[in-house]
Amino acid sequence: MNKFQYYGAMLLVTLCFSTGSWAEEESDDARINREKLENLMEEQEPEAYEVQRRVKPKLPENALLVYDPWEPMNRGIYNFNARFDRAIFLPTVRGYRAVTPDIVEQGVSNFFSNLGEVNNFVNNVLQLQLKSSAITLSRFVVNTTIGVAGLWDPAEKFGMHEQKEDFGQTLGYWGVGSGPYLVIPFLGPSSLRDATGVGVDYVVDYNVDLLDLKDDANKDGIRIGLTLLQAVDVRKNTAFRYYETGSPFEYELVRFAHRQLREIQIEK
């Protein structure tokens, strides 16, 4: 609001109280002043094309402070991920959900979650989280035995909640900075530190090999099938949808939200 509009608004308020009601008959002076004010406000009113220039969408204050030196590449990968998600990933998820009973879907999620307890345990130990390490080990034993290879999750009902950790969080725990922001093909938002963590977690999973699939070429089909099924399960359990935030600054908002989430996960 410029100074003319400010003084005009003040004059309107003054006139309102001095006359008691706009419905009452105005004095000549009040009428003249009101007409002058209306003419002035009409002159100051912006043209239609000026609204877009004057009104700026709001972003979180620190959204642009995320270190993103590879932004052109990251934006390209982000757009690729969005197209892949809409054209292939989400239709596959919808088809999977359409043909799979809910109880089977939950069993699949529980199964892969139980396999993930190996990495949870390793990273809790590396972070010297002894209580969380004990809970994770107990969850794995209970769900693998009573839960029939992890298809059920009785440990949750016993009060042993998942202590989810990854090597990116472990690096952050020991003071390693996140480094540049990075969008990974298919996987989405990350950072140089967390991408390194993904690699280390994969190496741990590959070498522990709970399903004994690593050294048998005849089981390659099973390994690939399980990998694809796990990818579908992860996407099914992820609520985010590309370009449905309603913001023209989605890339910046996702980048900011991801960095904040990782900081919270490391600090907890």
C-alpha positions in Angstrom: 0.0 0.0 0.0 1.5 3.4 -1.0 1.2 6.6 1.0 -1.8 7.8 -1.0 -3.8 4.6 -0.3 -2.8 4.7 3.3 -4.0 8.3 3.8 -7.1 7.4 1.8 -7.9 4.5 4.0 -7.4 6.7 7.1 -9.7 9.3 5.6 -12.4 6.7 5.0 -12.3 5.6 8.6 -12.5 9.2 9.8 -15.5 9.8 7.5 -17.2 6.6 8.7 -17.0 7.6 12.3 -17.9 11.3 11.7 -21.0 10.5 9.7 -22.1 7.5 11.8 -23.3 5.5 8.8 -22.8 5.4 5.0 -26.6 5.1 4.7 -27.1 8.5 6.4 -27.1 11.7 4.3 -23.6 13.1 3.8 -22.6 16.7 4.2 -21.4 18.5 1.2 -17.8 18.6 2.5 -17.9 14.8 3.3 -19.3 14.0 -0.1 -16.6 16.1 -1.9 -13.8 14.5 0.2 -15.2 11.0 -0.5 -15.4 11.6 -4.2 -11.8 12.9 -4.2 -10.7 9.8 -2.3 -12.5 7.4 -4.7 -10.9 9.1 -7.7 -7.5 8.9 -6.1 -7.9 5.2 -5.3 -9.1 4.6 -8.8 -6.0 6.3 -10.2 -3.7 4.2 -8.0 -5.3 0.9 -8.8 -2.9 -1.4 -10.6 -3.6 -2.6 -14.1 -4.5 -6.3 -14.5 -1.1 -7.2 -15.9 0.6 -5.6 -13.0 -0.8 -8.0 -10.4 1.6 -10.8 -11.5 4.5 -8.4 -11.2 3.7 -7.2 -7.8 2.5 -10.4 -6.1 5.3 -12.9 -5.4 4.6 -16.5 -4.2 6.0 -17.2 -0.7 8.8 -19.7 -0.2 10.3 -20.9 3.0 12.9 -18.4 4.1 15.8 -20.9 3.8 14.6 -22.8 0.8 17.3 -21.4 -1.5 20.1 -21.9 1.0 20.4 -25.6 0.2 23.8 -26.1 -1.6 22.9 -27.3 -5.1 25.8 -26.7 -7.5 24.6 -29.4 -9.9 21.1 -27.9 -10.2 20.7 -28.1 -14.0 21.6 -31.8 -13.9 19.4 -32.4 -10.8 16.4 -30.7 -12.4 16.9 -32.9 -15.5 16.9 -36.0 -13.3 14.0 -34.8 -11.3 11.9 -34.3 -14.5 13.0 -37.8 -15.7 11.9 -39.3 -12.4 8.6 -37.6 -12.7 8.0 -38.9 -16.2 9.1 -42.4 -15.3 6.9 -42.3 -12.2 3.8 -41.3 -14.1 4.3 -43.5 -17.1 5.7 -46.7 -15.6 6.1 -46.7 -11.8 2.7 -45.6 -10.6 0.7 -47.7 -13.2 2.8 -50.7 -12.0 1.9 -49.9 -8.4 -1.8 -49.6 -9.2 -1.7 -52.9 -11.1 0.1 -54.6 -8.2 -2.5 -53.3 -5.7 -5.4 -54.3 -7.9 -4.4 -57.9 -8.1 -2.8 -58.4 -4.7 -5.0 -58.9 -1.6 -4.3 -56.5 1.3 -3.0 -59.2 3.6 -0.5 -60.2 1.0 0.6 -56.6 0.4 1.2 -56.2 4.1 3.1 -59.5 4.2 5.4 -58.3 1.4 6.0 -55.0 3.2 6.8 -56.8 6.5 9.1 -59.3 4.7 11.3 -56.5 3.2 11.2 -54.5 6.4 12.5 -57.5 8.2 15.4 -57.9 5.8 16.1 -54.2 6.3 16.7 -54.9 10.0 20.3 -56.0 9.1 21.2 -52.5 8.0 19.3 -51.0 10.9 21.3 -53.1 13.3 24.6 -52.3 11.7 24.0 -48.6 11.7 22.6 -48.5 15.2 25.8 -50.2 16.4 28.0 -47.8 14.4 26.1 -44.9 16.1 26.7 -46.5 19.5 22.9 -46.7 20.1 23.0 -49.8 22.3 19.3 -49.8 23.2 18.2 -49.4 19.7 20.6 -52.1 18.6 19.2 -54.5 21.1 15.6 -53.7 20.0 16.5 -54.1 16.3 18.2 -57.5 17.0 15.2 -58.6 19.1 12.8 -57.5 16.3 14.6 -59.5 13.7 14.7 -62.7 15.9 11.0 -62.4 16.8 9.7 -61.6 13.4 11.9 -64.2 11.6 10.7 -66.9 13.9 7.2 -66.1 15.3 6.5 -63.9 12.3 7.4 -66.6 9.8 10.4 -65.2 8.0 9.1 -61.7 8.6 5.7 -62.0 6.9 4.1 -60.8 10.1 5.3 -58.2 12.6 4.5 -59.5 16.1 7.5 -57.5 17.5 5.6 -54.3 16.9 2.7 -55.6 19.0 5.2 -56.5 21.7 6.3 -52.8 21.9 9.5 -53.3 19.9 9.2 -50.5 17.3 11.5 -50.3 14.2 14.7 -48.3 14.8 15.3 -47.3 11.2 18.8 -46.1 10.5 21.0 -45.9 7.3 24.6 -45.2 6.6 23.9 -41.7 5.5 22.5 -41.0 9.0 25.5 -42.7 10.5 27.9 -40.4 8.6 25.8 -37.4 9.7 25.9 -38.7 13.3 29.7 -38.6 13.2 29.7 -35.1 11.9 30.0 -35.6 8.1 28.2 -32.8 6.3 25.5 -33.5 3.8 27.5 -32.0 0.9 25.9 -31.0 -2.4 22.2 -31.8 -3.0 21.8 -34.7 -5.4 18.8 -36.2 -7.2 19.4 -39.8 -7.9 17.7 -41.5 -10.9 14.6 -43.5 -9.8 15.4 -42.9 -6.1 14.8 -39.2 -5.9 16.2 -36.5 -3.6 19.4 -37.2 -1.8 22.8 -35.6 -1.1 26.4 -36.6 -1.8 26.7 -38.0 1.7 23.4 -39.9 1.6 24.2 -41.3 -1.9 27.4 -42.7 -0.4 25.3 -44.2 2.4 23.0 -45.9 -0.1 26.1 -47.5 -1.7 27.4 -48.8 1.6 24.0 -50.1 2.7 23.8 -52.0 -0.6 27.2 -53.5 0.0 26.1 -54.7 3.5 22.9 -56.2 2.1 24.7 -57.9 -0.7 27.4 -59.5 1.5 25.1 -60.5 4.3 22.8 -62.2 1.8 20.2 -63.6 4.1 18.3 -65.3 1.2 21.4 -67.0 -0.1 21.0 -65.6 -3.6 24.4 -64.0 -4.2 26.6 -66.8 -5.6 24.1 -68.9 -7.5 23.6 -67.8 -11.1 20.5 -70.0 -11.3 18.9 -67.6 -8.8 19.5 -64.5 -10.7 15.9 -64.4 -11.8 14.7 -64.7 -8.2 17.1 -61.9 -7.1 16.0 -59.6 -9.9 12.3 -60.4 -9.3 12.6 -59.6 -5.6 14.5 -56.4 -6.3 11.7 -55.2 -8.6 9.0 -56.3 -6.1 10.8 -54.4 -3.3 10.9 -51.3 -5.5 7.2 -51.5 -6.1 6.6 -52.0 -2.4 8.6 -49.0 -1.5 6.8 -46.8 -4.0 3.5 -48.1 -2.8 4.3 -47.0 0.7 5.5 -43.6 -0.4 2.8 -41.0 -0.5 4.7 -38.3 -2.5 3.5 -37.6 -6.1 5.4 -35.5 -8.5 4.0 -32.1 -9.4 1.0 -32.4 -7.2 2.2 -29.9 -4.5 0.3 -27.0 -6.3 3.5 -24.9 -6.2 5.4 -23.6 -9.2 8.5 -23.9 -7.0 8.1 -27.6 -6.3 11.8 -28.4 -7.0 12.9 -25.9 -4.4 10.3 -27.0 -1.8 11.2 -30.7 -2.2 14.9 -29.9 -1.9 14.3 -27.9 1.2 11.9 -30.5 2.8 14.3 -33.3 2.1 17.2 -31.5 3.8 15.1 -30.6 6.8 13.9 -34.2 7.1 17.4 -35.6 7.0 18.6 -33.2 9.7 15.7 -34.3 11.9 16.5 -38.0 11.4 20.1 -37.5 12.2 19.5 -35.3 15.3 16.8 -37.6 16.9 
